[in-house]
Amino acid sequence: MKPKVYFKTFGCRTNVFDSQVMMSGLQDYEITQDESSADVIILNSCTVTNGADSSVRSYISHVEKNSRARIYLTGCGAHTKGESLFESERVFGVFGQSEKSKINSLLKNEERFYRLGDLNFVDDAIVAEFVGKSRAFIKIQEGCSFRCSYCIIPYVRGDSRSLDEAQILEQVRILAGNGFGEFILTGTNIGSYGQNTHSSIASLMKKMSLVRGVRRIRLGSLEPIQINDEFMEIITEPWLERHLHIALQHTSREMLKLMNRRNKFESDVKLFNTIAEKGFALGTDFIVGHPGESEARWQEAMENIAHIPLTHIHAFTYSKRDGTPSASMNPEVNGTVSKLRMQELQSLIDTNNLNFRQAHNGLLEVLIESEKEGLYQGYDQFYNKIIIQSDEDIRGEWKSIENYTILKENNYAQF
């Protein structure tokens, strides 16, 4: 009987892809979705905040109390906390992203190991299946050359470098041939794709769209300055999702300077309105409570964001990340104040989202992703959730939905 391996993945879509790469490399092991039955646990970690580090340590404590599984640490956290966890013998092995393709042989080592590998590697893994997924994640680049003051990621994933275009397209062909129709482009900073290979994300998507079986392409987070004329030329193509996630992080001019951001509110608002006029839903990241966010700057941010047609938001309160410039900035913002500000922001965007769904109430193209207690869930072309009641198992199916009810938090339909 093969030893059983359980994957615990924290953090971003890039980590989701990396976990799938490791799963596909396990010839001598069996993948299990049941943590309690695992002989080996691979902890694919995130280190974006101190809180993310704490979550990983808490999970290790949970495993130590409830399992005899051998624990291995990989992901971004391998570079920031791997050494201390290894030296304290809380994990059996530590390995960096460049080593993940060797996972089958790494797990056979009977001696403990610590291998961070190369921060400048370029991934060459091809994944033919995504365990437990209806959508396929396509990693197109690695690392980030930006230096936002709050972010540790460039120091643990390296500068931006692009994966080989032919390899990416081969990955898409294989997955499309295996029945996947929706593809999510992922990476640390996907809008920088092609900068070192004389290509671009727009050019890549056009080539992807020509692959038989590709029905919809979704994107991870883009930076405003990465949406250029070439990108705008493909924005109305039918295979591109009608939702873009464009990272702002803030809308106060002074806060953007403190964060060492490259975007400016004046150009951001023009860009968002131009795209919204083409019928797109728009999302963003937003950090609330970053050091220096005075009441006046917060009020400026809220006044500015009211002019931006946002329908989705990934808002989170600032959490200190040791080793970044922001960690030593003052004055800090009281946690209670940050939470109240985030509630104010989230309430505004929730209202925007409801208004958007009421205004765009036509045919929805939905890929059904999951089921719980007879209720199925998927996302439409605007990246809005729809809950479907059905007596048939419709997971993995595409549905064109015309009759549905618009609720406060999501849309609802019955088959």
N, C-alpha and C positions, 0 to 999 in steps of 0.2 A: 504493500500500500504506500502510495506517495505521501510525503509530508504535506500538511495543509498550510497554505500561506494566506494571511488576511492583510489587506491593505487599508490603512487609516490615512486618509488624505485631508490635509488642512490647506486652506488658502485658495489660490486663484485657479483659473482654467488651465494655466500652464502646468500646474501640479497635477490636475486631472489627467492631462495628456501624458505627463511623465509616468504616472501610475499605470496607465494603459500600456506604455512602452515596456515597463517592467513586467506586467502581467503576460505580455506576448512573448517575453524571453524566458519564461519558466517552463522548460521542457521536462524537468525531473520533479516537479512539484505540482500540487493541485491547488487551485485558487478556491477559497471559501468566502462566502458572504457572512458566515457565522463566526464572529470573533471568539466565542467560547470554545470552538472546536479547533482553533488554530495551533499549530506547532511553532509557527513563525509569524511574527507581526512586523510588517514594514511600515514605518511611520514616516510618511512623506510630509515634511514640516514646512510651516510658514514662519517667517521671522519679521514681518512687516512692522510689528509693534512689540513693546515689552509684554503686552497682554497676550500676543500670539505665542511668545516664548512660554508664558505661564500656562497657556492651554496645553502645550505639548508636554510640559513637565507634569501637569495634572493627569494627562492621559497615561503617561508612563507609570505614575503612582497607581492609577486604576488597574493597569495590567499587572503590576507587581502584586497587588492584593488579590486579584481574581484569576490569574492564569500562570501557567508555567512556560508559556511561550517565550521563545528567544526573540528579543527585540533588536531591530536594526533601525538606525536613523539615517534619513536622507533628506533631500530638499534644501531650501534656503537656510533652515536652522542648523544644518550640519556645519555651516561655516561660522555661525555665531555662538552656538552652545554645544556643538558636537564634542569638542575637546573635553569640556568639563563633565559632560554626561558619560563620556567614554572612560575618563580617568576615575570617576566615582563608581564605575562598573554598573551603571544603570541601563546601559545598552551594550549588546554584544559586539556590534559593529557599526561603523559610521562610514558613509560613502557619499561623494558629491555627485552632481548631476551628470558629469562626464563618465561616471562609472556605471550608470544604471543599466547599460546594455550588457554588462557582464554579470548581471544579478544571479544567473543560474550557477555560475562558478563561485561567486562570492559567498552564496549561502552554503556552499559545501565546505567552506573553511571551518576547521574545528578549532582554530586559534583565533582569538579576538583580533580585529583589525580596524585601522583608522586611515581611510584613503579619501582625501578630498578631491584629488584629480586636478583637472585643468579648467580654470575659469574662462578660458578663451576658446573652449571647444565649440564645434558646430555640430548639432545633432544630425545623425544620418539614419535614425530609426524609422522604419515603416511599420505601421500598425494596420493589420487586416480586419480586426474586429474591435468593438468597444463593449466590454462586458457590462451588461445591465443598462445600456444606453440606446435610445432611439436616434440620437443625433451623433454626428462624428466631429471630433475636435481635431483640427489640423494645425499643428505648430509650424509657424512660418519664420519665426525669428527668435532670438534669445538675447537677453541683456538690455541695458538702457544706457544711453550716453547723456541723458539729462542729469542734472544734479539738483533736484528739488530739495530744499533744506530739511524736510521732514522724513526723507525716504532713505532707507538702508539698502534697497534692492540692487542698485548698481554695484555696490561693494560685495555683494554675495552672488550675483549672477554675471557680473562683468559688463563691458560696454556692448552696445548693440552690434549684432552680426546676423546676417540673413542666412536661412537655409537654402540649399540648392533648389532652383525652380523646377528642374526636371524631376527631382526627388519628390517635391511637394505634389506635382501633377500626377506622378505615379501613385502616390498615396491616395489621392482623390479617385483615380481610376479603379484602384483595388476596392476601396470602400464603396464606391458607387456600384461596382459589380456585385458587391455583397449585400446590396439592398438599401444602403444609406442614401437619403435624398437631401438631407439638410446638413450643411457643413459650417462649423464655427471656426473662424480663423483666430488663433490664439498665439500668445507670445508675451514677452515682458512689455514691449512697446511696439505694437504691430504696425503702426503708421510709419515707422522708420524702415520698414521692409524695403529692400532693394537699394538702399543708399550706398552700400559697398559692392553692389553687383550690377549697377547701371540698369536697375529695373524699378518697379514701384508696386505698391499694393493694388492700385487700380489696374495695372497691366496684368498682374497675377490673377486677379479676379476675372478679368475678361477671358483669360485662357482656361480657368477653371470652369467657367460657364459653358464652354464648348464640350466638356466631357459628358458623355451620355449618362443620364441618370441624375445629374445635379439639378435639383429643383429650387433650392434656396440657399443663399450664402449669408451667414450672419457674421458680424464683426465684434471683436472685443473692443476695448477702449482705444479711441483715437485722440490725438492732441489737436486743438484747433488749427495750429500752424501746419498740420500735415494734410489738411483738406484743401488741395490745390485745384487748379483749373482742370487737370487731367482727371482727378477724382470726380469733380462736378459733372464731367461729361458722361459718366456711367451711372449717375445717381438715379436715373429713372428706368434703368434696366429692370425687367420683370423678375430676374433672379435675385436681385438685391433686396434684403429685408427692408421694410418701410420704417425701420427704427435704427437710429444711430446713437451710440454712446460716445459722447465727446467730453473729455475730462476738463473741467474748469477748475475745480478745487476751491475756488472762492470767486467773489465778484467785487470785493473792495480793492481799489487800486493799491493801497498801502499794504494790504494783506498779501496780495499777489507778489509784491516786491519782497516782503519778508520771507515768503515761501520759495523765493528764487524761481518763480514760474516764468514761462516764456509768453504766456497769453495775456491779453489786455481786454478789459471789459468792452471798450469801444468797438474793437473789431469782433469780439465774441458775439455781441448782440446782433450785429449785422449778419454774421455767418449763420447763426441759429434761425433768424427770421427768414433768411433766404431759403434754407433747407425746409423749414416748416411750411413755407408757401407751396412746396412741392408735395405736400401731404404726408410728411414724415412725423412720426413720434420721435421725441428727442430726450435722451437721458444724460446724466452727468454724475461725476463724483464730486463730493463737497465735504470739506473738513470743517467742522464746527469746533470752536474753542481753541484754535491754535494760539500759542503765546503771542501776545500783542493785539488780540482781537478785543478792542475796547467796545463799549456800548455804542459809541459814535460810528465805529467801523462796521459793527454788526448792522446798525440801522442803514448805513450806506449799502451794505451787501444786500439786505432785504429789498430796499428800494430798487436796486439794480436788477435783482433776479426777477422782480415782477415784470420786467420788460423782456425777459427771455422766455420763449415758449417751451418750457420744460414739461414733459409728461411723466418722466421717470427720474428717480434720484437714488443714488447710493450715498446716503449721508451718514457720517459717523463722527462721533466726538473724538477730538484729538487725543491720541495716546502716545506718550513719550517713547521714542525709540533711541536707546543709548547708542552713541557713536554718530549721531546726526547733528548738524548745526542747530536745528530747532530745539534739541534737548536741553541746550544751555540758554535759551532765550527767555526773556522776562518782559512784562509780567505774565504769569500764568493765569489762566481763566478758571474760576471756580467750577467744579464739576456739576453742581446743581444748576448754575447759570448755563453751562454748555448743554445740558439735557433739555432745559426749557427752550433754548434757542433751536435745538434740533427739532423739537416738537412743532415749533412755529414754522420752520422750513418744510418739514414733512407734510404738515397740514395744507400748506399752500400747493405743493406739488400733487398731493392726493386730489385736491379740488380740480387742478389742471387736468389730471388724468381722466377723471370722471367726465369733465367737459369735452375732452378730446374724444372719448369713446361714444358720447352722445352725438357728437358732430360727425364722426366717421362710423356710421352704423350700417354700413353695407356688408357685402359678402366677406366672410373671414376665412382665410386659408390656414388651417390648424394641423400641426403634427401632434398626435396624441402621444404623450411621453410616459405617463404613469397612471396607476390606479390605486385607490384606497377605499375600501368598503363600498364598492359598486360605483364610486364616483371617479371619473377619468379627468385627467388634467393635461392641458397643452397650452401652447402659446401661439397667438396669431401673428400675422405679418407685421403688426405694430408692437410686438413683444408684450402684449397684454394677455394675462392669464384668462383662460376660460375653463370652467368646470362643467363636465358633461355627465348626465345621468344616462346610463345605457345598460341594457340587459345582455348585450354582446360584448365580448372582449375586443376592444378596438385599439389596444396599445400598439404603437408603431405605425398606425394608419394615418393617412392624410384625409382630412375631412373639410369639405367646403360647407360652411355653416351660414345659413341665411336667416334662420329664425332663432333668435336668442334674446335673453333678457339682460339688460344692462343694470347690474347691481353696483353698490357703492364701491366694493373692493375688487370685483371682477365681473366677467360676463358669465352667463349660465345658459345651458341648452339641454334639451332632452331628446333622445332618439327612441 
